[in-house]
Amino acid sequence: MPSRITVYEKKKKRNQRIGLIIGIIVLVCLIAWIGWSQIKPAAERQQTDKVFQKALQEQDKETFQQLVYLNSKPLKLAETNQLMTWFKADPERLERTLAEIKSDQKNYPEKIGKIAKQDLFLLKKQPGRFWFDTYTLHLNKQTLEVKVDTETASISVDDAPAGKANQQTPLIIERFPGEYDVSARVEANGKTGQASETVQLGDQRKTTVVFQLAQQVAPDQKEQYGVDIEKLLEAEVKARTGKTVEQMTAYLGKSQSEVEKSFGPPTNRIANKAIYDGFEVAYENQEVSSILIDLNKTTSELEAVAGKPESKSTETIGTVWKYPSSFFDDLLGWLNIKSEKRVIERSGKMWLELRD
């Protein structure tokens, strides 16, 4: 009988040990499962930059929507697609973004982005699972500055009116990070000037776009100086000589006798010049080489009508006012005059020179 009890007890103890071992194994497995399925994801979720990167790599829209917020709301599907595409489009942009997220989380709640090149997100801390925290990324609006070189231009962003800008006052626009098509349009002098540019908001704290539209709407040369200068030249030449610009130009290359037959003898002669009242005639080899006609205008009076010259140069004849090469061609083209014409400043007066 005692031997039978001993065998029974041995079997009982052995079964207890086996049960204990099995229990320990089950417990270890359970702990491992909890760690793998619950704690590990919670720990990984705390590494916000890694979660962000993985969501982009795996095109995990659901995770991206849970992580990134716009106007304190989860992203819509269209916004998610646009932003995921934008972040993945430029490897350097993604690298900077991950660095920003990691730095902001490390220094939370201090905002390091205030001194960084870019500032895409505001991190917000939320209670996580177990002893881990989680963070959400709230998109910050970016600054777009639009400058133009005209008086007033209409600015549009993605074909939607955004405001107006002029030479003195640029237009400041606030938009969330992403790619935008910015365009400018201006109407002046019967012309339309327009330009567009695609910008990436978020690559830097402030993005500036400059549209050069002035040249597109600049008045034609003749329109710029107006009909007044035509009247001025004709009226003053007629008043000084009794003839039109075209008629005076016809004397170039003529002989001295032909000139005197029309105007009589000069009031004075200086070297090869014949001085008349209101104009001068220069001869070379007994032929007219140039004619200088008094416009009866001061420098300021001529500028008021013809505008300022591009530049000035000093020559023996006086100070030559240089206008664009097309100025006289456009202005006097209706006369079919092919001679060279120059505006001369001499002794505080303005003159029109005609020469071959």
C-alpha positions as CSV (number, residue, x, y, z in Angstrom):
1,M,0.0,0.0,0.0
2,P,2.7,2.5,0.8
3,S,4.4,1.9,-2.5
4,R,1.2,2.6,-4.4
5,I,0.8,6.0,-2.6
6,T,4.3,6.9,-3.5
7,V,3.8,6.2,-7.2
8,Y,0.6,8.2,-7.2
9,E,2.2,11.2,-5.5
10,K,5.1,11.0,-8.0
11,K,2.7,11.1,-10.9
12,K,0.8,13.9,-9.3
13,K,3.9,16.0,-8.7
14,R,5.1,15.3,-12.2
15,N,1.7,16.4,-13.7
16,Q,1.8,19.5,-11.6
17,R,5.3,20.4,-12.9
18,I,4.1,19.8,-16.4
19,G,1.1,22.0,-15.9
20,L,3.2,24.7,-14.4
21,I,5.6,24.6,-17.3
22,I,2.8,24.7,-19.8
23,G,1.2,27.6,-17.8
24,I,4.5,29.5,-17.9
25,I,4.9,28.9,-21.6
26,V,1.4,30.1,-22.2
27,L,2.0,33.2,-20.1
28,V,5.2,33.9,-21.9
29,C,3.5,33.5,-25.2
30,L,0.7,35.8,-24.1
31,I,3.1,38.4,-22.9
32,A,5.0,38.1,-26.2
33,W,1.8,38.4,-28.2
34,I,0.8,41.5,-26.2
35,G,4.2,43.0,-26.7
36,W,4.2,42.3,-30.4
37,S,0.6,43.2,-31.2
38,Q,-0.1,46.0,-28.7
39,I,3.0,47.5,-27.1
40,K,5.3,47.4,-30.2
41,P,2.8,49.3,-32.4
42,A,2.2,51.8,-29.6
43,A,6.0,52.4,-29.3
44,E,6.3,52.7,-33.0
45,R,3.4,55.2,-33.2
46,Q,5.3,57.4,-30.8
47,Q,8.0,57.8,-33.5
48,T,6.0,60.3,-35.6
49,D,8.6,60.8,-38.3
50,K,8.8,57.1,-38.9
51,V,5.0,56.7,-39.0
52,F,4.9,59.6,-41.5
53,Q,7.6,58.1,-43.7
54,K,6.1,54.6,-43.7
55,A,2.6,55.9,-44.6
56,L,4.1,57.6,-47.6
57,Q,6.2,54.6,-48.6
58,E,3.3,52.2,-48.4
59,Q,0.8,54.7,-49.7
60,D,-1.2,54.1,-46.5
61,K,-3.8,56.8,-46.8
62,E,-5.7,55.8,-43.7
63,T,-2.7,56.3,-41.4
64,F,-1.8,59.5,-43.2
65,Q,-5.3,60.9,-42.6
66,Q,-5.1,59.9,-38.9
67,L,-1.7,61.6,-38.6
68,V,-2.1,64.9,-40.6
69,Y,-4.7,67.5,-39.9
70,L,-5.8,70.6,-41.9
71,N,-7.7,73.4,-40.1
72,S,-7.9,71.1,-37.1
73,K,-9.8,68.4,-39.1
74,P,-8.6,65.1,-40.6
75,L,-7.7,65.3,-44.3
76,K,-10.2,64.6,-47.0
77,L,-9.3,62.0,-49.5
78,A,-8.5,64.5,-52.3
79,E,-6.3,66.5,-49.9
80,T,-4.6,63.3,-48.8
81,N,-3.8,62.3,-52.4
82,Q,-2.4,65.8,-53.2
83,L,-0.3,66.1,-50.1
84,M,1.1,62.6,-50.3
85,T,2.1,63.2,-53.9
86,W,3.6,66.5,-53.0
87,F,5.8,65.2,-50.2
88,K,7.0,62.3,-52.3
89,A,7.8,64.4,-55.4
90,D,11.0,65.8,-54.0
91,P,13.4,63.6,-51.9
92,E,15.0,66.7,-50.4
93,R,11.6,68.0,-49.3
94,L,10.7,64.7,-47.7
95,E,14.1,64.6,-45.9
96,R,13.6,68.2,-44.5
97,T,10.1,67.3,-43.5
98,L,11.1,64.2,-41.5
99,A,13.9,66.2,-39.9
100,E,11.4,68.9,-38.9
101,I,9.0,66.4,-37.4
102,K,11.8,64.6,-35.4
103,S,13.3,67.9,-34.1
104,D,9.9,69.3,-33.1
105,Q,8.9,66.1,-31.3
106,K,12.3,65.9,-29.5
107,N,12.0,69.5,-28.3
108,Y,8.3,69.4,-27.6
109,P,6.6,71.7,-26.6
110,E,9.2,74.2,-27.7
111,K,8.6,75.1,-31.3
112,I,12.0,74.8,-33.2
113,G,10.3,75.6,-36.5
114,K,10.3,79.3,-35.7
115,I,14.0,79.5,-36.6
116,A,14.1,76.8,-39.2
117,K,14.1,77.2,-43.0
118,Q,10.6,75.7,-43.2
119,D,7.7,75.3,-40.8
120,L,5.2,72.9,-42.1
121,F,3.6,71.5,-39.0
122,L,2.4,72.2,-35.5
123,L,2.8,69.1,-33.4
124,K,0.0,68.3,-30.9
125,K,0.5,65.7,-28.2
126,Q,-2.2,63.1,-27.5
127,P,-2.4,60.3,-24.9
128,G,-1.2,57.1,-26.5
129,R,-1.6,53.4,-25.4
130,F,0.2,52.1,-22.4
131,W,2.9,54.5,-21.4
132,F,3.6,55.9,-24.9
133,D,2.5,59.3,-26.3
134,T,1.3,60.0,-29.8
135,Y,1.4,63.2,-31.9
136,T,-0.7,64.6,-34.7
137,L,0.7,67.0,-37.4
138,H,-1.4,70.1,-38.0
139,L,-0.4,71.9,-41.2
140,N,0.7,75.5,-40.9
141,K,-0.3,78.0,-43.6
142,Q,2.6,79.3,-45.7
143,T,3.2,82.8,-47.0
144,L,3.1,83.6,-50.7
145,E,4.2,87.1,-51.8
146,V,3.3,88.2,-55.3
147,K,5.1,91.2,-56.9
148,V,4.4,92.9,-60.2
149,D,6.0,95.8,-62.1
150,T,2.8,97.4,-63.2
151,E,0.2,99.7,-61.6
152,T,-2.5,97.1,-60.8
153,A,-2.6,93.4,-61.7
154,S,-5.2,90.8,-60.8
155,I,-3.7,87.7,-59.1
156,S,-5.2,84.2,-59.2
157,V,-4.2,81.0,-57.5
158,D,-5.3,77.8,-59.2
159,D,-7.6,79.9,-61.4
160,A,-9.4,81.4,-58.4
161,P,-9.1,85.2,-57.8
162,A,-6.8,86.0,-54.9
163,G,-6.5,89.8,-55.0
164,K,-4.6,92.6,-56.6
165,A,-0.9,93.7,-56.6
166,N,0.9,96.8,-57.8
167,Q,4.4,98.2,-58.0
168,Q,4.3,99.6,-54.5
169,T,2.2,97.0,-52.7
170,P,2.7,93.2,-53.3
171,L,-0.1,90.8,-52.6
172,I,0.4,88.6,-49.5
173,I,-1.5,85.2,-49.7
174,E,-1.7,82.5,-47.0
175,R,-2.1,78.9,-48.2
176,F,-1.4,75.4,-46.8
177,P,1.7,73.6,-48.1
178,G,1.5,72.2,-51.6
179,E,1.8,73.0,-55.3
180,Y,-0.1,76.0,-56.7
181,D,-0.5,77.7,-60.1
182,V,-0.2,81.4,-59.6
183,S,-1.0,83.8,-62.4
184,A,-1.1,87.6,-63.0
185,R,-3.1,89.6,-65.5
186,V,-3.1,93.3,-66.3
187,E,-4.8,95.5,-69.0
188,A,-3.2,98.8,-70.0
189,N,-2.8,100.8,-73.2
190,G,-5.2,98.6,-75.0
191,K,-3.1,95.6,-74.4
192,T,-3.3,92.6,-72.0
193,G,-0.3,91.3,-70.1
194,Q,-0.3,87.9,-68.4
195,A,2.1,85.4,-66.9
196,S,1.9,82.4,-64.7
197,E,4.2,80.3,-62.5
198,T,3.9,77.1,-60.5
199,V,5.1,77.5,-57.0
200,Q,5.9,75.1,-54.1
201,L,4.6,76.5,-50.8
202,G,6.4,75.0,-47.8
203,D,9.9,74.5,-49.2
204,Q,10.8,77.7,-47.4
205,R,9.0,79.9,-44.9
206,K,8.1,82.6,-47.4
207,T,7.9,82.2,-51.2
208,T,8.1,85.3,-53.5
209,V,6.9,85.4,-57.1
210,V,7.8,88.4,-59.3
211,F,5.8,88.9,-62.5
212,Q,7.3,91.2,-65.2
213,L,4.3,92.5,-67.1
214,A,5.2,96.1,-67.9
215,Q,6.9,95.3,-71.2
216,Q,3.8,93.3,-72.4
217,V,1.6,96.3,-72.0
218,A,4.0,99.1,-72.8
219,P,2.6,101.6,-75.3
220,D,3.9,101.6,-78.8
221,Q,6.6,104.1,-79.5
222,K,4.3,106.5,-81.3
223,E,1.6,106.1,-78.7
224,Q,4.0,106.7,-75.9
225,Y,5.1,110.1,-77.1
226,G,1.8,110.9,-78.6
227,V,0.6,113.0,-81.5
228,D,1.7,116.2,-79.6
229,I,5.4,115.6,-80.6
230,E,4.3,115.2,-84.3
231,K,2.5,118.5,-84.1
232,L,5.4,120.1,-82.3
233,L,8.0,119.1,-84.8
234,E,5.9,120.1,-87.8
235,A,4.7,123.4,-86.2
236,E,8.1,124.5,-85.1
237,V,9.9,123.6,-88.3
238,K,7.2,125.4,-90.3
239,A,7.4,128.4,-88.0
240,R,11.2,128.6,-88.4
241,T,11.6,127.8,-92.1
242,G,8.2,128.2,-93.7
243,K,8.4,124.7,-94.9
244,T,7.6,121.2,-93.7
245,V,10.0,118.6,-92.3
246,E,9.8,116.7,-95.5
247,Q,10.5,119.8,-97.6
248,M,13.5,120.8,-95.5
249,T,14.9,117.2,-95.7
250,A,14.8,117.5,-99.5
251,Y,17.5,120.2,-99.3
252,L,20.1,117.7,-98.0
253,G,22.6,117.2,-100.8
254,K,21.5,120.3,-102.6
255,S,23.8,123.1,-103.6
256,Q,24.3,126.4,-101.8
257,S,22.7,128.3,-104.7
258,E,19.5,126.2,-104.5
259,V,19.2,126.9,-100.8
260,E,19.8,130.6,-101.2
261,K,17.3,130.7,-104.1
262,S,14.6,129.5,-101.6
263,F,15.7,131.3,-98.4
264,G,17.9,134.1,-99.7
265,P,21.3,134.9,-98.3
266,P,22.0,134.0,-94.7
267,T,22.1,136.6,-91.9
268,N,25.6,135.4,-91.0
269,R,28.2,132.9,-92.0
270,I,30.6,131.0,-89.7
271,A,33.1,128.7,-91.5
272,N,31.0,126.3,-93.5
273,K,27.7,127.2,-91.8
274,A,25.0,129.6,-93.1
275,I,23.1,131.1,-90.2
276,Y,19.4,132.0,-90.9
277,D,16.8,133.2,-88.5
278,G,15.6,130.0,-86.8
279,F,17.8,127.5,-88.6
280,E,21.3,126.8,-89.7
281,V,22.6,125.1,-92.9
282,A,26.0,123.3,-92.9
283,Y,27.8,122.7,-96.2
284,E,30.4,120.1,-97.3
285,N,31.9,120.4,-100.7
286,Q,29.4,123.1,-101.6
287,E,26.5,120.7,-100.8
288,V,24.1,120.7,-97.8
289,S,25.3,118.1,-95.3
290,S,23.0,119.0,-92.4
291,I,20.3,121.4,-91.3
292,L,19.8,122.5,-87.7
293,I,16.3,123.8,-86.9
294,D,15.4,125.7,-83.7
295,L,12.5,124.0,-81.9
296,N,11.9,127.0,-79.7
297,K,11.7,124.8,-76.6
298,T,13.7,124.6,-73.4
299,T,14.9,121.2,-72.2
300,S,12.1,120.8,-69.7
301,E,9.5,121.8,-72.3
302,L,10.7,119.2,-74.7
303,E,10.8,116.5,-72.0
304,A,7.2,117.3,-71.2
305,V,6.2,116.4,-74.7
306,A,8.7,113.9,-75.9
307,G,9.7,112.3,-72.6
308,K,13.2,111.8,-71.3
309,P,15.9,110.5,-73.6
310,E,17.5,107.1,-73.0
311,S,20.9,108.8,-72.7
312,K,22.8,111.9,-73.6
313,S,26.2,112.3,-75.3
314,T,28.4,115.4,-75.8
315,E,29.6,116.1,-79.4
316,T,31.0,119.2,-81.1
317,I,27.5,120.3,-82.2
318,G,26.1,120.1,-78.7
319,T,24.5,117.5,-76.4
320,V,22.8,114.8,-78.4
321,W,19.6,113.4,-76.8
322,K,19.4,109.8,-77.6
323,Y,15.9,108.3,-78.0
324,P,15.2,104.7,-78.9
325,S,16.3,103.9,-82.5
326,S,12.7,103.4,-83.5
327,F,11.6,106.8,-82.1
328,F,12.0,108.9,-85.2
329,D,11.2,106.1,-87.6
330,D,7.9,105.4,-85.9
331,L,7.2,109.1,-85.4
332,L,8.0,110.4,-88.8
333,G,7.3,107.2,-90.8
334,W,4.2,108.7,-92.3
335,L,6.4,111.2,-94.0
336,N,8.5,108.5,-95.6
337,I,11.6,110.5,-94.5
338,K,14.8,108.4,-94.6
339,S,17.3,111.0,-93.4
340,E,18.9,110.8,-90.0
341,K,17.2,113.0,-87.4
342,R,18.7,113.9,-84.0
343,V,17.6,116.1,-81.1
344,I,20.3,118.5,-80.0
345,E,20.6,120.6,-76.8
346,R,22.7,123.7,-77.3
347,S,22.9,126.8,-75.2
348,G,19.8,125.8,-73.2
349,K,17.7,125.5,-76.4
350,M,16.6,122.4,-78.3
351,W,17.2,121.8,-82.0
352,L,16.2,119.3,-84.6
353,E,19.1,118.1,-86.8
354,L,18.5,116.7,-90.3
355,R,21.4,115.0,-92.0
356,D,22.3,112.4,-94.5
